Amino acid sequence: MEELLMKTRTFFVLLTMLIMSNYFLAFPQKTYACSCVTIEPVEAAYAKSEYVFVGEILDTKQEVVRNDIAGVINYRDANLFEVTQVWKGSNQTQQIIYDSGHEESCGIDFEVGNSYLVYVYTGDDGDPYTGFCSRTTERSKAGGDLKWLGKGNEVNREVNLEVEFENSSNQDYVIEIFIGGIVAVLILSLFMIKKFRRNE
């Protein structure tokens, strides 16, 4: 009886560990260290950027990016801006710009309703990105940059990207991983239960 009780406890401990490991695989935390040692001067940041604009954050959300070739899953934040002033690049009224998330991974914690001076570069996947190392910052803290940039251009191309922004979420990848992990845990649990019963 004591041996059966011990096996049952061991089983539930292992089951809990499997479920938790599956959760953290599907929903990992961003703990990468930001690697830029210094932030480039405004002249260099402007020269390297594809777009430079001031815009207000309308919405922000986390997205999942899956590399089908390598089988790697990464996370990024999608940020919808209402653009008010442009110095370089597209002059449309809204932009969807990505970043790597929290400041620990060189991302930016954009806050809805705040305005930012945004320096945008093209990522390896061809999408527009910004980050801590690019000099992107709140407009209220960008006085030196704005002085160097001078008067920007008014936006004159009306677009509405809100529907595109809402539909761009690919959280299904996470759900697939989590459900797949739960199914694997259940199958393993049934196998272990049968094994325990045979040993009784």
C-alpha positions as CSV (number, residue, x, y, z in Angstrom):
1,M,0.0,0.0,0.0
2,E,2.8,2.4,0.9
3,E,4.6,1.5,-2.3
4,L,1.4,2.3,-4.3
5,L,1.0,5.6,-2.5
6,M,4.6,6.5,-3.2
7,K,4.2,5.7,-6.9
8,T,1.0,7.8,-7.1
9,R,2.7,10.8,-5.5
10,T,5.7,10.4,-7.9
11,F,3.2,10.2,-10.8
12,F,1.4,13.4,-9.9
13,V,4.7,15.2,-9.3
14,L,5.9,14.2,-12.8
15,L,2.6,15.1,-14.3
16,T,2.7,18.6,-12.8
17,M,6.3,19.1,-14.0
18,L,5.3,18.1,-17.5
19,I,2.3,20.4,-17.6
20,M,4.4,23.3,-16.3
21,S,7.3,22.7,-18.7
22,N,4.7,22.6,-21.6
23,Y,3.3,25.9,-20.4
24,F,6.7,27.6,-20.4
25,L,7.5,26.2,-23.8
26,A,4.3,27.6,-25.2
27,F,4.5,30.9,-23.3
28,P,8.1,31.7,-22.7
29,Q,9.2,34.8,-20.8
30,K,11.4,37.4,-22.5
31,T,14.6,37.4,-20.6
32,Y,17.2,38.3,-23.2
33,A,19.7,41.0,-22.4
34,C,19.8,44.1,-24.6
35,S,23.1,44.1,-26.5
36,C,23.5,47.7,-27.7
37,V,26.3,49.3,-25.6
38,T,25.7,52.8,-26.8
39,I,23.0,54.5,-28.8
40,E,24.1,56.1,-32.0
41,P,23.9,59.9,-32.5
42,V,20.9,61.2,-34.3
43,E,22.7,61.7,-37.6
44,A,23.7,58.1,-37.8
45,A,20.3,56.9,-36.6
46,Y,18.5,59.0,-39.3
47,A,20.8,57.8,-42.0
48,K,20.2,54.1,-41.2
49,S,16.5,54.4,-40.8
50,E,13.9,53.6,-43.5
51,Y,11.2,55.8,-41.8
52,V,11.4,58.5,-39.2
53,F,8.1,59.9,-37.8
54,V,6.2,61.1,-34.8
55,G,3.1,59.1,-34.0
56,E,0.7,58.3,-31.2
57,I,0.2,54.7,-30.1
58,L,-3.3,53.5,-30.9
59,D,-2.8,49.9,-29.9
60,T,-0.1,47.3,-29.1
61,K,-0.1,43.6,-28.8
62,Q,2.2,40.6,-28.7
63,E,2.6,38.3,-31.7
64,V,4.1,35.0,-32.4
65,V,6.6,34.5,-35.2
66,R,7.3,30.9,-36.3
67,N,10.3,30.1,-38.5
68,D,8.9,27.0,-40.4
69,I,12.4,26.1,-41.6
70,A,14.2,26.1,-38.3
71,G,11.1,25.3,-36.2
72,V,11.9,28.2,-33.9
73,I,9.1,30.3,-32.3
74,N,9.9,33.9,-31.3
75,Y,7.8,36.7,-29.9
76,R,7.5,40.3,-31.0
77,D,5.2,43.3,-30.2
78,A,3.1,44.9,-33.0
79,N,2.4,48.6,-32.5
80,L,-0.2,50.6,-34.4
81,F,0.7,54.3,-34.7
82,E,-1.4,57.3,-35.8
83,V,1.3,59.3,-37.6
84,T,1.3,63.1,-37.3
85,Q,4.7,64.2,-38.7
86,V,7.2,62.5,-41.0
87,W,10.9,63.2,-41.8
88,K,11.7,60.2,-43.8
89,G,9.8,57.4,-45.6
90,S,6.1,56.8,-46.1
91,N,3.7,59.7,-45.3
92,Q,0.6,57.6,-44.6
93,T,-1.5,58.4,-41.6
94,Q,-1.1,55.0,-39.8
95,Q,1.9,52.6,-39.5
96,I,2.3,49.1,-38.0
97,I,5.8,48.9,-36.5
98,Y,7.2,45.9,-34.7
99,D,9.7,45.6,-31.8
100,S,11.1,42.8,-29.8
101,G,9.1,43.5,-26.7
102,H,10.4,44.7,-23.3
103,E,13.4,46.8,-22.8
104,E,15.4,43.8,-21.5
105,S,15.4,42.5,-25.1
106,C,16.0,46.0,-26.7
107,G,12.3,46.5,-27.3
108,I,10.2,49.4,-26.1
109,D,7.3,49.4,-23.7
110,F,5.0,51.5,-25.8
111,E,2.0,52.9,-24.0
112,V,-1.3,53.5,-25.7
113,G,-2.1,57.2,-26.0
114,N,1.6,58.4,-25.8
115,S,3.4,60.0,-28.7
116,Y,6.8,58.8,-29.8
117,L,9.6,59.8,-32.2
118,V,10.2,56.6,-34.1
119,Y,13.2,55.5,-36.1
120,V,12.3,52.4,-38.2
121,Y,14.6,49.9,-39.9
122,T,13.8,46.8,-42.0
123,G,14.2,43.5,-40.1
124,D,15.5,40.3,-41.5
125,D,11.9,39.2,-42.3
126,G,11.3,42.4,-44.3
127,D,9.0,43.9,-41.7
128,P,9.5,47.4,-40.2
129,Y,11.0,47.3,-36.7
130,T,12.2,49.8,-34.1
131,G,13.9,49.3,-30.8
132,F,15.7,50.9,-27.8
133,C,19.0,51.0,-29.7
134,S,17.5,53.0,-32.6
135,R,16.9,56.2,-30.6
136,T,13.1,55.7,-30.6
137,T,11.7,57.5,-27.5
138,E,8.8,59.4,-26.2
139,R,8.2,62.7,-28.0
140,S,8.5,64.6,-24.8
141,K,12.0,63.3,-24.3
142,A,13.2,63.8,-27.9
143,G,13.8,67.5,-27.8
144,G,17.4,67.3,-29.1
145,D,16.5,64.9,-31.9
146,L,13.5,67.1,-33.0
147,K,15.7,70.2,-33.0
148,W,18.3,68.4,-35.3
149,L,15.5,67.0,-37.5
150,G,13.8,70.4,-38.0
151,K,10.4,70.8,-39.4
152,G,8.8,67.5,-40.6
153,N,6.3,66.9,-43.4
154,E,2.6,66.6,-42.8
155,V,1.0,63.2,-43.5
156,N,-1.3,63.3,-46.5
157,R,-2.1,59.7,-47.4
158,E,-5.1,58.6,-45.4
159,V,-5.1,54.9,-44.5
160,N,-6.8,52.8,-41.8
161,L,-4.8,49.8,-40.7
162,E,-6.9,48.9,-37.6
163,V,-8.6,45.9,-39.3
164,E,-5.2,44.7,-40.6
165,F,-3.7,45.1,-37.1
166,E,-6.5,43.1,-35.5
167,N,-6.2,40.3,-38.0
168,S,-2.5,40.0,-37.9
169,S,-2.4,38.1,-34.7
170,N,-1.0,34.5,-35.0
171,Q,-1.5,33.3,-31.5
172,D,-2.8,30.1,-33.0
173,Y,0.8,28.9,-33.1
174,V,0.9,29.1,-29.3
175,I,-2.4,27.4,-28.9
176,E,-1.2,24.6,-31.2
177,I,1.9,24.0,-29.1
178,F,0.0,24.1,-25.8
179,I,-2.7,21.7,-26.9
180,G,-0.2,19.4,-28.5
181,G,1.8,19.4,-25.2
182,I,-1.4,18.7,-23.2
183,V,-2.3,15.7,-25.5
184,A,1.3,14.3,-25.1
185,V,1.0,14.7,-21.3
186,L,-2.4,12.9,-21.3
187,I,-1.1,10.0,-23.4
188,L,2.0,9.7,-21.1
189,S,-0.3,9.8,-18.1
190,L,-2.5,7.0,-19.4
191,F,0.6,4.9,-20.1
192,M,1.9,5.4,-16.6
193,I,-1.5,4.6,-15.0
194,K,-1.6,1.3,-16.9
195,K,1.9,0.5,-15.8
196,F,1.1,1.2,-12.1
197,R,-1.9,-1.0,-12.3
198,R,0.0,-3.8,-13.8
199,N,2.6,-3.6,-11.0
200,E,-0.1,-3.7,-8.2
